[in-house]
């Protein structure tokens, strides 16, 4: 009887242990341990030639172009021929290092030292837009007119033409900034129907997001005593 009791007891213990183990395994299967959170991938820095912060739709950044004239060195004196004191003809301009995919150019000429009548911006001496993307220069003496034969359009504070520098003799020479912008799109902005200031604002607004290159040139001028 003792032997049978031991056997019976041992069997009972074994059966109980097996049941507990099975319950533990079932609980573990139904309740797996939580997966530790994974670190997010590190942000990749912008590559050279790309806009930071995801701007520009992944397109390349703005290239630095060369804008020059044989009429004066960058930062030099503008000859009287190209000013209000002379013949007031537009200077010859040429540019290089143009990025790929350029469809049109915009040229602006501003007096950085004199404000317009509205007091809101520098005097606009010339703005030419929709210059063909294949162009690499503008000749001396661009003709007057709101729209030119090649499709370019132009304005200035005084009308559809180049307005030469005219800083007074009193005071220091004024800085005239020539800026050329390379765009990946033409601009659907008419040259007539609005004031020069409003047209300039419309052109600048239409340029946003389309500039692929820029070049600058500076000239100095003031009238003689």
C-alpha positions in Angstrom: 0.0 0.0 0.0 2.8 2.4 0.7 4.4 1.7 -2.7 1.1 2.3 -4.4 0.6 5.6 -2.4 4.0 6.8 -3.5 3.4 5.9 -7.1 0.0 7.6 -6.9 1.5 10.7 -5.3 4.3 10.9 -7.8 1.9 10.6 -10.7 -0.3 13.3 -9.3 2.7 15.7 -8.8 3.9 15.0 -12.3 0.5 15.6 -13.8 0.1 18.8 -11.8 3.6 20.0 -13.0 2.7 19.2 -16.6 -0.5 21.1 -16.3 1.2 24.2 -14.9 3.9 24.1 -17.6 1.3 23.8 -20.3 -0.6 26.8 -18.8 2.6 28.8 -18.7 3.5 28.0 -22.3 -0.1 28.9 -23.4 0.1 32.2 -21.6 3.5 33.1 -23.1 2.2 32.3 -26.6 -0.9 34.5 -26.1 1.1 37.3 -24.5 4.4 37.9 -26.3 6.8 40.4 -24.8 6.5 43.9 -26.3 8.9 44.7 -29.1 11.3 47.5 -28.1 10.8 50.6 -30.2 13.2 51.1 -33.1 15.1 54.3 -33.5 13.9 56.3 -36.5 16.4 56.6 -39.4 18.7 59.6 -39.0 17.9 62.6 -41.2 20.0 62.7 -44.3 21.8 66.0 -44.9 21.0 67.8 -48.1 23.4 66.9 -50.8 25.5 69.6 -52.5 23.5 71.3 -55.2 20.2 70.6 -53.6 17.9 72.9 -51.6 17.8 72.2 -47.9 14.5 71.5 -46.1 12.9 69.7 -49.0 12.3 73.0 -50.9 12.4 73.2 -54.7 10.8 69.8 -55.2 14.1 68.0 -55.2 15.5 70.2 -58.0 19.0 71.5 -58.0 20.0 74.7 -56.1 20.7 78.1 -57.6 23.8 78.2 -59.7 26.1 81.3 -59.7 26.4 82.7 -63.2 28.8 85.3 -64.6 27.3 88.5 -65.8 29.7 91.0 -67.5 29.9 94.0 -69.9 32.8 95.3 -71.9 31.6 98.8 -71.1 33.0 98.9 -67.6 34.6 96.5 -65.0 32.4 95.1 -62.2 32.1 97.9 -59.6 33.5 100.5 -62.0 32.2 103.7 -63.5 29.3 103.5 -66.0 30.2 105.4 -69.1 28.1 108.5 -69.8 26.8 106.9 -73.1 24.7 104.5 -71.0 23.3 107.2 -68.6 20.8 110.1 -68.6 23.8 112.4 -69.0 24.6 110.9 -72.4 22.8 108.9 -75.1 21.0 106.7 -72.6 21.4 103.5 -74.5 21.4 100.1 -72.7 24.8 98.6 -72.2 25.9 95.4 -73.9 25.7 92.4 -71.5 26.8 88.8 -71.7 26.6 85.8 -69.3 27.9 82.3 -68.9 27.8 79.3 -66.5 24.1 78.9 -67.3 22.6 75.8 -65.6 20.8 73.1 -67.5 17.1 73.3 -68.1 16.9 77.0 -68.4 13.9 78.3 -70.4 14.1 82.0 -69.9 16.0 84.8 -68.3 14.9 87.9 -66.3 17.2 91.0 -66.1 16.7 93.8 -63.5 18.6 97.1 -63.1 18.1 99.0 -59.9 19.5 102.1 -58.2 20.3 100.8 -54.8 20.8 104.2 -53.3 17.6 105.9 -54.3 14.0 105.0 -53.5 11.1 105.2 -55.9 8.3 107.7 -55.4 6.3 105.2 -53.3 9.3 104.9 -51.0 8.9 101.1 -51.1 11.7 99.9 -53.3 14.8 101.0 -55.2 14.2 102.8 -58.5 13.7 100.3 -61.3 15.8 101.4 -64.3 15.1 98.3 -66.4 13.4 94.9 -66.2 13.4 92.5 -69.1 11.8 89.1 -68.8 11.1 86.1 -71.1 14.6 86.5 -72.6 14.9 83.2 -74.5 16.8 80.5 -72.7 19.2 80.0 -75.6 20.4 83.7 -75.3 23.8 84.4 -73.8 23.9 88.2 -74.3 22.0 91.4 -74.9 23.2 93.8 -77.5 24.0 97.5 -76.8 21.0 99.7 -77.4 18.0 97.4 -77.0 15.1 99.0 -78.8 12.1 100.5 -77.0 8.8 98.7 -76.9 6.8 96.6 -74.5 7.5 93.4 -76.4 10.6 92.7 -78.5 10.9 90.6 -81.6 12.4 87.6 -79.7 9.5 87.6 -77.2 11.2 89.5 -74.4 9.2 92.1 -72.5 10.5 95.2 -70.8 9.5 98.0 -68.4 11.2 100.7 -66.3 9.9 103.3 -64.0 9.4 105.6 -67.0 8.0 103.2 -69.6 8.8 100.2 -71.8 12.5 101.0 -72.2 15.9 101.2 -70.6 16.2 104.1 -68.2 19.9 105.1 -67.7 21.5 106.0 -64.4 20.9 109.7 -63.4 22.3 110.2 -59.9 22.9 113.9 -59.0 26.3 115.4 -58.8 25.8 116.2 -55.1 26.7 113.3 -52.8 28.4 110.0 -53.5 28.0 108.0 -56.6 25.1 105.6 -56.7 25.3 101.9 -57.1 23.4 100.4 -60.0 22.8 96.7 -59.6 22.3 94.5 -62.7 20.8 91.1 -61.8 20.2 88.2 -64.2 18.0 85.3 -63.2 17.8 82.0 -65.1 14.4 80.4 -64.9 13.0 76.9 -65.7 9.8 78.5 -67.1 8.5 81.4 -69.1 6.5 84.1 -67.2 3.0 84.8 -68.2 3.1 88.4 -67.2 2.1 91.1 -69.7 4.1 94.2 -70.2 1.1 96.5 -70.5 -2.1 97.0 -68.5 -0.5 97.8 -65.1 1.8 100.3 -63.6 5.5 99.6 -63.8 5.6 99.0 -60.0 2.7 96.5 -60.2 4.2 94.8 -63.2 7.5 94.4 -61.5 5.7 92.9 -58.4 3.9 90.4 -60.7 7.1 89.4 -62.4 8.9 88.8 -59.1 6.0 86.8 -57.7 5.9 84.6 -60.9 9.6 83.9 -60.5 9.2 82.3 -57.1 10.2 78.6 -57.3 11.6 78.8 -60.8 15.1 80.5 -60.3 17.9 78.1 -61.3 20.8 80.6 -61.6 21.8 84.1 -60.9 24.5 86.6 -61.9 25.2 90.1 -60.8 27.0 93.2 -62.1 27.5 96.6 -60.4 28.2 100.0 -61.9 28.7 103.4 -60.3 27.5 106.7 -61.5 26.8 110.3 -60.6 26.5 113.4 -62.7 29.5 115.7 -63.2 29.5 119.1 -61.5 
